[in-house]
């Protein structure tokens, strides 16, 4: 079915409004609102008789990366660095070592249980290894859950900072699966990772300081400041793509610097990026839902469900406890809570598009399994956050 330009705009407007209404109903029943968004996108675009065929993994990947950059920038912009400083080591360890351990446990069990080749198994583990910033921020806000000092900050820092590691691992393993792929070893991968992170960190620090000077000294109108910041998010994404840096880390660092520096229009921009973050989340989940073909899911349903259980009950807890073993001030109850709130959202689906775009063997299977894992995570973990927080004793009295 072919749609003309006015019909495309009509469909876009209806989908955005329908998502807002469906999200409100979903939260009433205890389900994450983003799951309703994903379902709306999934209901269309699968090539059925009464809808259209949406199959654009390349553009969807690039647009999703930009949307994630805006969401991550907003998360950094809203963060309180004074509260982050005491738990910085815990959050960074979860965002790096936790991601690596989760990837290896998931990949190893996928290899042993299903007999998949090692690289494909590890690629799947890398794709689903990171928690999702949009899902974590959304569920914490919608549940009105008040957590003890340090607990919420660890979750926010981890979810905002673990995307660079998972993205790097997904990209590297995808490259290793391509024909005529260069030989890679631990030392070369470590060198590439450090270079990627240093470029991302460096561009983020420089941009944050430079933009802060601009917003304090250049006489812009109030409504122009958010547009300038949004433009800088795009610049950082492009620059890091050119230099081989981590755009996610770059925009997160820039957001933290600007959000924790004094300047006149800060609060106005905060409200703007709250709205932009919601819009990007909506667009992101709609696009990814459109990219899913429901008819392909039954073929990987049992594998997806089993791997969901492996990730929730084994890989995530092992990764959490391994990354927090250096911190004696983190109690057992907090570790159990962190293990459970490893929410998977749009991020695994975005990273699962990387091998699809590169035509890696079994890439569509990995994408579909990642989709099932996301749905299971949001249904099981997303709906029980409050109950687990109370049971673990990390809810603020």
MIMILO-314215 format. One record per residue (C-alpha): residue in three letters; chain; x, y, z. Coordinates in steps of 0.001 Angstrom, whole numbers, always signed. Example, Ala and Ser with C-alpha at 12.3 -4.5 7.8 and 13.67 -1.06 7.14 Angstrom:
REM residues 2
<rec ALA, A, <+12300, -4500, +7800>>;
<rec SER, A, <+13670, -1060, +7140>>;
REM end
This chain:
REM residues 397
<rec UNK, A, <+0, +0, +0>>;
<rec UNK, A, <+1429, +3380, -1045>>;
<rec UNK, A, <+972, +6462, +1142>>;
<rec UNK, A, <+1243, +10038, -79>>;
<rec UNK, A, <+2824, +12789, +2009>>;
<rec UNK, A, <-389, +14005, +3725>>;
<rec UNK, A, <-1297, +10446, +4724>>;
<rec UNK, A, <+2184, +9919, +6187>>;
<rec UNK, A, <+1789, +13070, +8320>>;
<rec UNK, A, <-1697, +11969, +9339>>;
<rec UNK, A, <-399, +8547, +10389>>;
<rec UNK, A, <+2499, +10097, +12327>>;
<rec UNK, A, <+204, +12423, +14263>>;
<rec UNK, A, <-2262, +9652, +15071>>;
<rec UNK, A, <+525, +7323, +16225>>;
<rec UNK, A, <+1993, +9950, +18582>>;
<rec UNK, A, <-1377, +10773, +20161>>;
<rec UNK, A, <-2401, +7098, +20327>>;
<rec UNK, A, <+884, +6351, +22072>>;
<rec UNK, A, <+250, +9014, +24714>>;
<rec UNK, A, <-3246, +7706, +25450>>;
<rec UNK, A, <-2195, +4047, +25395>>;
<rec UNK, A, <+750, +4825, +27652>>;
<rec UNK, A, <-1529, +6332, +30299>>;
<rec UNK, A, <-3760, +3235, +30233>>;
<rec UNK, A, <-715, +951, +30387>>;
<rec UNK, A, <+647, +2621, +33530>>;
<rec UNK, A, <-2734, +2206, +35247>>;
<rec UNK, A, <-2387, -1554, +34871>>;
<rec UNK, A, <+1222, -1470, +36067>>;
<rec UNK, A, <+2761, -1995, +32614>>;
<rec UNK, A, <+5527, +282, +31300>>;
<rec UNK, A, <+4152, +2964, +28967>>;
<rec UNK, A, <+7000, +2324, +26513>>;
<rec UNK, A, <+5704, -1214, +26014>>;
<rec UNK, A, <+2454, +261, +24709>>;
<rec UNK, A, <+4479, +2398, +22289>>;
<rec UNK, A, <+6327, -661, +21037>>;
<rec UNK, A, <+3022, -2524, +20588>>;
<rec UNK, A, <+1526, +332, +18554>>;
<rec UNK, A, <+4510, +349, +16225>>;
<rec UNK, A, <+4385, -3432, +15974>>;
<rec UNK, A, <+683, -3316, +15024>>;
<rec UNK, A, <+1579, -1424, +11852>>;
<rec UNK, A, <+4323, -1664, +9277>>;
<rec UNK, A, <+4517, -5441, +9088>>;
<rec UNK, A, <+3235, -5713, +5551>>;
<rec UNK, A, <-276, -6881, +6372>>;
<rec UNK, A, <-3308, -6375, +4170>>;
<rec UNK, A, <-4402, -3151, +5862>>;
<rec UNK, A, <-1052, -1548, +6640>>;
<rec UNK, A, <+2317, -810, +5048>>;
<rec UNK, A, <+5631, -2641, +4862>>;
<rec UNK, A, <+8312, -924, +6957>>;
<rec UNK, A, <+11722, -2496, +6396>>;
<rec UNK, A, <+14427, +164, +6624>>;
<rec UNK, A, <+17047, -1129, +9091>>;
<rec UNK, A, <+19767, +1283, +7935>>;
<rec UNK, A, <+17850, +4568, +8350>>;
<rec UNK, A, <+16161, +3193, +11478>>;
<rec UNK, A, <+19575, +2460, +13025>>;
<rec UNK, A, <+20936, +5940, +12338>>;
<rec UNK, A, <+17782, +7738, +13471>>;
<rec UNK, A, <+17649, +5536, +16578>>;
<rec UNK, A, <+21254, +6408, +17436>>;
<rec UNK, A, <+20416, +10115, +17214>>;
<rec UNK, A, <+17311, +9598, +19356>>;
<rec UNK, A, <+19409, +7742, +21944>>;
<rec UNK, A, <+21926, +10606, +21940>>;
<rec UNK, A, <+19146, +13092, +22753>>;
<rec UNK, A, <+17773, +10812, +25503>>;
<rec UNK, A, <+21224, +10236, +27015>>;
<rec UNK, A, <+22058, +13960, +26824>>;
<rec UNK, A, <+18790, +14743, +28612>>;
<rec UNK, A, <+19601, +12138, +31264>>;
<rec UNK, A, <+22997, +13724, +31865>>;
<rec UNK, A, <+21484, +17213, +31831>>;
<rec UNK, A, <+18966, +16254, +34532>>;
<rec UNK, A, <+21539, +14484, +36722>>;
<rec UNK, A, <+22931, +15851, +39971>>;
<rec UNK, A, <+26700, +15480, +39926>>;
<rec UNK, A, <+26994, +16034, +43696>>;
<rec UNK, A, <+24839, +12953, +44251>>;
<rec UNK, A, <+26728, +10995, +41573>>;
<rec UNK, A, <+30200, +11568, +43006>>;
<rec UNK, A, <+29881, +9212, +46030>>;
<rec UNK, A, <+28620, +6349, +43849>>;
<rec UNK, A, <+30718, +7068, +40744>>;
<rec UNK, A, <+32825, +3914, +41095>>;
<rec UNK, A, <+29792, +1668, +41521>>;
<rec UNK, A, <+28001, +3110, +38500>>;
<rec UNK, A, <+31069, +2968, +36245>>;
<rec UNK, A, <+31846, -613, +37306>>;
<rec UNK, A, <+28275, -1706, +36502>>;
<rec UNK, A, <+28427, +163, +33183>>;
<rec UNK, A, <+31680, -1496, +32089>>;
<rec UNK, A, <+32597, -4710, +33915>>;
<rec UNK, A, <+28933, -5526, +34484>>;
<rec UNK, A, <+28200, -5266, +30758>>;
<rec UNK, A, <+31178, -7468, +29808>>;
<rec UNK, A, <+30343, -10186, +32345>>;
<rec UNK, A, <+26665, -10147, +31341>>;
<rec UNK, A, <+27677, -10536, +27691>>;
<rec UNK, A, <+29985, -13504, +28386>>;
<rec UNK, A, <+27497, -15343, +30616>>;
<rec UNK, A, <+24633, -14873, +28135>>;
<rec UNK, A, <+26827, -15759, +25153>>;
<rec UNK, A, <+28362, -18825, +26815>>;
<rec UNK, A, <+24972, -20257, +27785>>;
<rec UNK, A, <+23561, -19524, +24323>>;
<rec UNK, A, <+26534, -21413, +22867>>;
<rec UNK, A, <+26225, -24403, +25206>>;
<rec UNK, A, <+22433, -24669, +25256>>;
<rec UNK, A, <+21663, -24006, +21574>>;
<rec UNK, A, <+24966, -24977, +19990>>;
<rec UNK, A, <+25388, -21600, +18286>>;
<rec UNK, A, <+28844, -20524, +17069>>;
<rec UNK, A, <+30802, -18578, +19671>>;
<rec UNK, A, <+30883, -15233, +17858>>;
<rec UNK, A, <+27131, -15190, +17147>>;
<rec UNK, A, <+26456, -16177, +20759>>;
<rec UNK, A, <+28667, -13409, +22110>>;
<rec UNK, A, <+27107, -10923, +19680>>;
<rec UNK, A, <+23675, -11718, +21071>>;
<rec UNK, A, <+25074, -11330, +24580>>;
<rec UNK, A, <+26577, -7954, +23669>>;
<rec UNK, A, <+23341, -6718, +22103>>;
<rec UNK, A, <+21289, -7380, +25252>>;
<rec UNK, A, <+24004, -6646, +27821>>;
<rec UNK, A, <+23140, -3005, +28580>>;
<rec UNK, A, <+20235, -1647, +30549>>;
<rec UNK, A, <+18137, +971, +28793>>;
<rec UNK, A, <+18222, +4595, +29916>>;
<rec UNK, A, <+14785, +5434, +28491>>;
<rec UNK, A, <+13151, +2432, +30175>>;
<rec UNK, A, <+14823, +3038, +33547>>;
<rec UNK, A, <+14042, +6779, +33607>>;
<rec UNK, A, <+10456, +6198, +32457>>;
<rec UNK, A, <+9643, +3459, +34967>>;
<rec UNK, A, <+11235, +5295, +37898>>;
<rec UNK, A, <+9194, +8410, +37048>>;
<rec UNK, A, <+5886, +6649, +36372>>;
<rec UNK, A, <+6079, +4461, +39481>>;
<rec UNK, A, <+6815, +7446, +41760>>;
<rec UNK, A, <+9230, +5127, +43518>>;
<rec UNK, A, <+11343, +6867, +46153>>;
<rec UNK, A, <+14609, +4999, +46642>>;
<rec UNK, A, <+17211, +5412, +49344>>;
<rec UNK, A, <+20077, +7824, +48781>>;
<rec UNK, A, <+22592, +6370, +46356>>;
<rec UNK, A, <+20373, +3596, +44972>>;
<rec UNK, A, <+18512, +5687, +42405>>;
<rec UNK, A, <+21734, +7470, +41436>>;
<rec UNK, A, <+23505, +4157, +40747>>;
<rec UNK, A, <+20668, +3028, +38475>>;
<rec UNK, A, <+20594, +6325, +36593>>;
<rec UNK, A, <+24374, +6473, +36174>>;
<rec UNK, A, <+24599, +2864, +35025>>;
<rec UNK, A, <+21765, +3150, +32507>>;
<rec UNK, A, <+23138, +6411, +31127>>;
<rec UNK, A, <+26764, +5259, +30958>>;
<rec UNK, A, <+26627, +1587, +29865>>;
<rec UNK, A, <+25565, +2174, +26260>>;
<rec UNK, A, <+29124, +3000, +25044>>;
<rec UNK, A, <+30473, -372, +26200>>;
<rec UNK, A, <+27571, -2409, +24776>>;
<rec UNK, A, <+27672, -454, +21510>>;
<rec UNK, A, <+31420, -1001, +21151>>;
<rec UNK, A, <+31100, -4736, +21815>>;
<rec UNK, A, <+28196, -5095, +19373>>;
<rec UNK, A, <+30074, -3154, +16692>>;
<rec UNK, A, <+33329, -5096, +17201>>;
<rec UNK, A, <+31704, -8536, +17145>>;
<rec UNK, A, <+29700, -7572, +14063>>;
<rec UNK, A, <+32935, -6557, +12309>>;
<rec UNK, A, <+34558, -9864, +13296>>;
<rec UNK, A, <+31685, -11797, +11691>>;
<rec UNK, A, <+32007, -10077, +8329>>;
<rec UNK, A, <+33803, -11778, +5404>>;
<rec UNK, A, <+37543, -10976, +5286>>;
<rec UNK, A, <+37348, -9537, +8808>>;
<rec UNK, A, <+40749, -8543, +10207>>;
<rec UNK, A, <+42184, -10702, +12952>>;
<rec UNK, A, <+41319, -9375, +16383>>;
<rec UNK, A, <+42706, -10259, +19787>>;
<rec UNK, A, <+42329, -9060, +23343>>;
<rec UNK, A, <+45015, -6391, +23013>>;
<rec UNK, A, <+43730, -4911, +19758>>;
<rec UNK, A, <+40160, -4811, +21056>>;
<rec UNK, A, <+41323, -3198, +24312>>;
<rec UNK, A, <+43250, -583, +22357>>;
<rec UNK, A, <+40245, +163, +20137>>;
<rec UNK, A, <+37976, +425, +23165>>;
<rec UNK, A, <+40278, +2809, +25014>>;
<rec UNK, A, <+40666, +4999, +21933>>;
<rec UNK, A, <+36892, +5061, +21384>>;
<rec UNK, A, <+36200, +6001, +24993>>;
<rec UNK, A, <+38979, +8611, +25139>>;
<rec UNK, A, <+37725, +10335, +21994>>;
<rec UNK, A, <+34167, +10315, +23328>>;
<rec UNK, A, <+35251, +11564, +26755>>;
<rec UNK, A, <+37527, +14222, +25275>>;
<rec UNK, A, <+34956, +15622, +22857>>;
<rec UNK, A, <+32342, +15598, +25607>>;
<rec UNK, A, <+34538, +17523, +28038>>;
<rec UNK, A, <+35623, +20063, +25429>>;
<rec UNK, A, <+32088, +20562, +24122>>;
<rec UNK, A, <+30636, +20912, +27616>>;
<rec UNK, A, <+33118, +23631, +28603>>;
<rec UNK, A, <+32843, +25432, +25262>>;
<rec UNK, A, <+29026, +25386, +25167>>;
<rec UNK, A, <+28906, +26650, +28755>>;
<rec UNK, A, <+30978, +29668, +27700>>;
<rec UNK, A, <+28648, +30280, +24741>>;
<rec UNK, A, <+25395, +30116, +26715>>;
<rec UNK, A, <+26794, +32470, +29366>>;
<rec UNK, A, <+28278, +35080, +27043>>;
<rec UNK, A, <+26310, +35046, +23783>>;
<rec UNK, A, <+23043, +37053, +24050>>;
<rec UNK, A, <+20586, +34484, +22715>>;
<rec UNK, A, <+16843, +34601, +23240>>;
<rec UNK, A, <+15329, +32135, +25699>>;
<rec UNK, A, <+13795, +29955, +22993>>;
<rec UNK, A, <+17075, +29771, +21074>>;
<rec UNK, A, <+19136, +28109, +23814>>;
<rec UNK, A, <+17465, +24676, +23512>>;
<rec UNK, A, <+17912, +24711, +19738>>;
<rec UNK, A, <+21613, +25482, +20133>>;
<rec UNK, A, <+21987, +22571, +22563>>;
<rec UNK, A, <+20089, +20249, +20251>>;
<rec UNK, A, <+22381, +21317, +17421>>;
<rec UNK, A, <+25397, +20464, +19561>>;
<rec UNK, A, <+24018, +16979, +20209>>;
<rec UNK, A, <+23925, +16458, +16430>>;
<rec UNK, A, <+27442, +17893, +16056>>;
<rec UNK, A, <+28829, +15572, +18725>>;
<rec UNK, A, <+27148, +12578, +17113>>;
<rec UNK, A, <+28647, +13466, +13728>>;
<rec UNK, A, <+32125, +14331, +15055>>;
<rec UNK, A, <+32423, +11093, +17015>>;
<rec UNK, A, <+31201, +9108, +14009>>;
<rec UNK, A, <+33991, +10688, +11957>>;
<rec UNK, A, <+36708, +10320, +14612>>;
<rec UNK, A, <+35651, +6862, +15768>>;
<rec UNK, A, <+34668, +8001, +19252>>;
<rec UNK, A, <+31705, +7102, +21431>>;
<rec UNK, A, <+28912, +9571, +20694>>;
<rec UNK, A, <+26870, +8195, +23614>>;
<rec UNK, A, <+29638, +8891, +26124>>;
<rec UNK, A, <+30320, +12285, +24571>>;
<rec UNK, A, <+26754, +13606, +24816>>;
<rec UNK, A, <+26338, +12167, +28314>>;
<rec UNK, A, <+29439, +13957, +29605>>;
<rec UNK, A, <+28368, +17176, +27885>>;
<rec UNK, A, <+24914, +16904, +29424>>;
<rec UNK, A, <+26348, +16394, +32923>>;
<rec UNK, A, <+28622, +19436, +32585>>;
<rec UNK, A, <+25863, +21742, +31324>>;
<rec UNK, A, <+23263, +20427, +33744>>;
<rec UNK, A, <+25510, +21021, +36737>>;
<rec UNK, A, <+26935, +24415, +35726>>;
<rec UNK, A, <+25322, +27740, +36674>>;
<rec UNK, A, <+23711, +29730, +33858>>;
<rec UNK, A, <+20535, +31752, +33467>>;
<rec UNK, A, <+18479, +29599, +31091>>;
<rec UNK, A, <+19296, +26213, +32644>>;
<rec UNK, A, <+15815, +25479, +34066>>;
<rec UNK, A, <+14055, +26450, +30819>>;
<rec UNK, A, <+16283, +24048, +28878>>;
<rec UNK, A, <+15643, +21342, +31467>>;
<rec UNK, A, <+11904, +21399, +30713>>;
<rec UNK, A, <+12579, +21479, +26972>>;
<rec UNK, A, <+14761, +18383, +27082>>;
<rec UNK, A, <+12271, +16547, +29271>>;
<rec UNK, A, <+9785, +16984, +26418>>;
<rec UNK, A, <+12386, +16162, +23770>>;
<rec UNK, A, <+13398, +13041, +25650>>;
<rec UNK, A, <+9794, +11852, +25725>>;
<rec UNK, A, <+9375, +12602, +22007>>;
<rec UNK, A, <+12601, +10750, +21148>>;
<rec UNK, A, <+11553, +7767, +23288>>;
<rec UNK, A, <+8212, +7676, +21490>>;
<rec UNK, A, <+9763, +7931, +18030>>;
<rec UNK, A, <+12415, +5360, +18950>>;
<rec UNK, A, <+10008, +2702, +20196>>;
<rec UNK, A, <+7582, +3349, +17325>>;
<rec UNK, A, <+10316, +2920, +14703>>;
<rec UNK, A, <+11650, -232, +16322>>;
<rec UNK, A, <+8133, -1625, +16654>>;
<rec UNK, A, <+7547, -940, +12966>>;
<rec UNK, A, <+10759, -2791, +12117>>;
<rec UNK, A, <+9535, -5999, +13821>>;
<rec UNK, A, <+7719, -8636, +11753>>;
<rec UNK, A, <+5368, -10514, +14147>>;
<rec UNK, A, <+5144, -13500, +11815>>;
<rec UNK, A, <+8866, -14188, +12366>>;
<rec UNK, A, <+8661, -14263, +16169>>;
<rec UNK, A, <+7077, -17725, +16709>>;
<rec UNK, A, <+10128, -19339, +15100>>;
<rec UNK, A, <+12420, -18039, +17870>>;
<rec UNK, A, <+9894, -17814, +20705>>;
<rec UNK, A, <+11250, -20614, +22916>>;
<rec UNK, A, <+14839, -19533, +22398>>;
<rec UNK, A, <+13877, -15974, +23256>>;
<rec UNK, A, <+11999, -16975, +26400>>;
<rec UNK, A, <+14804, -19240, +27622>>;
<rec UNK, A, <+17436, -16582, +26970>>;
<rec UNK, A, <+15233, -14033, +28760>>;
<rec UNK, A, <+15258, -16278, +31824>>;
<rec UNK, A, <+19025, -16740, +31513>>;
<rec UNK, A, <+19565, -12991, +31297>>;
<rec UNK, A, <+17203, -12048, +34139>>;
<rec UNK, A, <+18039, -14811, +36625>>;
<rec UNK, A, <+21677, -15630, +35825>>;
<rec UNK, A, <+23608, -13256, +33575>>;
<rec UNK, A, <+22433, -9949, +35054>>;
<rec UNK, A, <+22855, -11062, +38709>>;
<rec UNK, A, <+26299, -12525, +38015>>;
<rec UNK, A, <+27346, -9356, +36187>>;
<rec UNK, A, <+25992, -7174, +38995>>;
<rec UNK, A, <+27632, -9081, +41847>>;
<rec UNK, A, <+30927, -9351, +39932>>;
<rec UNK, A, <+31081, -5611, +39246>>;
<rec UNK, A, <+30110, -4641, +42810>>;
<rec UNK, A, <+32419, -7059, +44615>>;
<rec UNK, A, <+34956, -4242, +45055>>;
<rec UNK, A, <+32494, -2070, +47006>>;
<rec UNK, A, <+31920, -3256, +50568>>;
<rec UNK, A, <+29553, -376, +51291>>;
<rec UNK, A, <+26940, -1865, +48929>>;
<rec UNK, A, <+24747, -4207, +50941>>;
<rec UNK, A, <+23339, -7532, +49819>>;
<rec UNK, A, <+19807, -6155, +49540>>;
<rec UNK, A, <+20952, -3327, +47266>>;
<rec UNK, A, <+22878, -5789, +45093>>;
<rec UNK, A, <+19777, -7955, +44723>>;
<rec UNK, A, <+17735, -4894, +43739>>;
<rec UNK, A, <+20340, -3773, +41177>>;
<rec UNK, A, <+20363, -7315, +39780>>;
<rec UNK, A, <+16616, -7235, +39251>>;
<rec UNK, A, <+16303, -3727, +37800>>;
<rec UNK, A, <+18360, -4547, +34719>>;
<rec UNK, A, <+15656, -3281, +32396>>;
<rec UNK, A, <+16038, -3911, +28687>>;
<rec UNK, A, <+14306, -1456, +26360>>;
<rec UNK, A, <+15038, +158, +23022>>;
<rec UNK, A, <+18831, -46, +23368>>;
<rec UNK, A, <+19150, -3814, +22653>>;
<rec UNK, A, <+16929, -3428, +19596>>;
<rec UNK, A, <+19027, -540, +18299>>;
<rec UNK, A, <+22234, -2509, +18800>>;
<rec UNK, A, <+20623, -5592, +17227>>;
<rec UNK, A, <+20154, -3562, +14036>>;
<rec UNK, A, <+23943, -3232, +13655>>;
<rec UNK, A, <+24439, -6847, +12444>>;
<rec UNK, A, <+21206, -6624, +10424>>;
<rec UNK, A, <+22504, -3621, +8488>>;
<rec UNK, A, <+25843, -5403, +7962>>;
<rec UNK, A, <+24102, -8623, +6766>>;
<rec UNK, A, <+25776, -10773, +9404>>;
<rec UNK, A, <+24632, -14436, +9362>>;
<rec UNK, A, <+21624, -15038, +11648>>;
<rec UNK, A, <+21295, -11284, +12260>>;
<rec UNK, A, <+17498, -11295, +11842>>;
<rec UNK, A, <+17292, -14150, +14335>>;
<rec UNK, A, <+19347, -12124, +16823>>;
<rec UNK, A, <+17095, -9089, +16298>>;
<rec UNK, A, <+13915, -11103, +16874>>;
<rec UNK, A, <+15316, -12791, +19994>>;
<rec UNK, A, <+16376, -9379, +21308>>;
<rec UNK, A, <+12806, -8165, +20781>>;
<rec UNK, A, <+11394, -11059, +22824>>;
<rec UNK, A, <+13949, -10407, +25585>>;
<rec UNK, A, <+12943, -6718, +25677>>;
<rec UNK, A, <+9236, -7524, +25952>>;
<rec UNK, A, <+9815, -10125, +28694>>;
<rec UNK, A, <+12101, -7753, +30607>>;
<rec UNK, A, <+9595, -4909, +30526>>;
<rec UNK, A, <+6687, -7186, +31463>>;
<rec UNK, A, <+8437, -9006, +34314>>;
<rec UNK, A, <+11084, -6621, +35627>>;
<rec UNK, A, <+9333, -3394, +34674>>;
<rec UNK, A, <+6081, -4265, +36460>>;
<rec UNK, A, <+7729, -5499, +39666>>;
<rec UNK, A, <+10211, -2706, +40395>>;
<rec UNK, A, <+8160, -1282, +43279>>;
<rec UNK, A, <+7499, -4690, +44856>>;
<rec UNK, A, <+11157, -5720, +44637>>;
<rec UNK, A, <+12282, -2359, +46056>>;
<rec UNK, A, <+10031, -2855, +49087>>;
<rec UNK, A, <+11102, -6468, +49531>>;
<rec UNK, A, <+14780, -5503, +49287>>;
<rec UNK, A, <+14319, -2628, +51731>>;
<rec UNK, A, <+15744, +41, +49412>>;
<rec UNK, A, <+12587, +2156, +49305>>;
<rec UNK, A, <+12815, +5447, +51169>>;
<rec UNK, A, <+10511, +5603, +54174>>;
REM end
